[in-house]
Amino acid sequence: MADKNQQGTGIGTKTRERVLIEEPRQYKVIFYNDDFTTMEFVAHVLQVVFGKPANDAILLMLKVHREGQAVVGVYTYDVAMTKAAVATAMARDEGYPLKIVCIPE
């Protein structure tokens, strides 16, 4: 004899799949100090490319100058790489050897 709940009633059990959504990995954008790139240019790049307010840009620029490097932002991979590439291109166009690196957080 067949079980009435399983056969012929049209009632069944659905299985739900759990989808885990992970946050994208974050990358730090780091500026390194050098003897040629002007502090004014670094502050300008921080404002134009990284959207920093003038006061924050100056403080970050001074940190790069005094400590030799500073994390200027943390972004997803694509955003970090794009901002680093745009800033590097701006520096090269002006003849500056500004070093910018992206590393996983």
Legacy VTK file of the C-alpha trace (Angstrom):
# vtk DataFile Version 3.0
C-alpha trace
ASCII
DATASET POLYDATA
POINTS 105 float
0.000 0.000 0.000
1.371 3.436 -0.978
1.638 6.375 1.414
-1.079 8.926 0.562
1.117 11.932 1.499
3.851 11.022 -0.949
2.017 9.666 -3.920
-0.965 10.977 -5.816
-1.682 14.105 -3.746
0.635 16.480 -5.581
2.167 17.595 -2.314
5.914 17.334 -2.060
8.845 18.774 -0.207
11.004 21.488 -1.743
14.646 21.775 -0.888
16.048 25.259 -0.512
19.634 25.960 -1.435
21.580 28.346 0.711
23.707 30.747 -1.265
26.562 32.269 0.674
27.465 35.733 -0.491
30.957 36.793 0.452
32.168 40.350 0.622
34.726 41.101 -2.106
38.347 41.091 -1.023
39.704 44.534 -0.234
43.023 45.984 -1.437
45.120 48.734 0.120
46.515 51.421 -2.171
49.901 52.539 -0.876
51.879 55.625 -1.909
55.662 55.597 -1.408
57.840 58.635 -0.838
60.546 59.611 -3.294
62.923 62.555 -3.670
61.372 63.935 -6.862
57.562 63.940 -6.674
56.394 67.204 -5.137
54.191 67.228 -2.076
51.747 69.500 -3.890
51.375 66.972 -6.708
50.754 64.104 -4.266
48.061 66.147 -2.484
46.521 67.016 -5.865
46.361 63.330 -6.920
44.807 62.385 -3.586
42.071 64.958 -4.145
41.425 64.345 -7.840
41.795 60.561 -8.130
41.011 59.386 -4.603
38.367 61.977 -3.749
40.023 63.110 -0.527
39.058 66.482 0.939
41.920 69.012 0.878
42.723 68.673 4.600
42.778 64.859 4.449
44.909 64.936 1.296
47.468 67.178 2.995
47.594 64.956 6.090
48.065 61.828 3.958
50.723 63.532 1.848
52.610 64.501 5.017
52.374 60.934 6.304
53.868 59.645 3.042
56.608 62.278 3.294
57.479 61.643 6.963
56.997 57.873 7.208
58.058 56.878 3.692
54.687 55.376 2.798
50.997 55.522 3.631
47.801 53.665 2.834
45.711 56.204 0.938
42.619 54.050 0.517
41.103 50.573 0.685
38.989 49.412 -2.239
37.840 46.338 -4.130
40.424 44.965 -6.579
39.098 46.669 -9.712
38.669 50.054 -8.049
42.099 49.901 -6.366
43.874 48.934 -9.581
42.066 51.567 -11.630
42.794 54.373 -9.168
46.449 53.291 -8.918
46.782 53.177 -12.713
45.181 56.611 -13.189
47.367 58.155 -10.471
50.511 56.531 -11.902
49.658 57.794 -15.394
49.166 61.327 -14.023
52.551 61.131 -12.300
54.326 59.870 -15.418
52.698 62.584 -17.534
54.215 65.149 -15.168
57.591 63.364 -15.114
57.328 62.076 -11.522
58.397 58.569 -10.439
55.633 58.253 -7.793
55.395 54.600 -6.730
51.910 53.265 -6.031
51.224 49.674 -5.025
48.030 47.690 -4.368
48.186 44.831 -1.865
45.466 42.604 -0.369
44.219 43.723 3.031
LINES 1 106
105 0 1 2 3 4 5 6 7 8 9 10 11 12 13 14 15 16 17 18 19 20 21 22 23 24 25 26 27 28 29 30 31 32 33 34 35 36 37 38 39 40 41 42 43 44 45 46 47 48 49 50 51 52 53 54 55 56 57 58 59 60 61 62 63 64 65 66 67 68 69 70 71 72 73 74 75 76 77 78 79 80 81 82 83 84 85 86 87 88 89 90 91 92 93 94 95 96 97 98 99 100 101 102 103 104
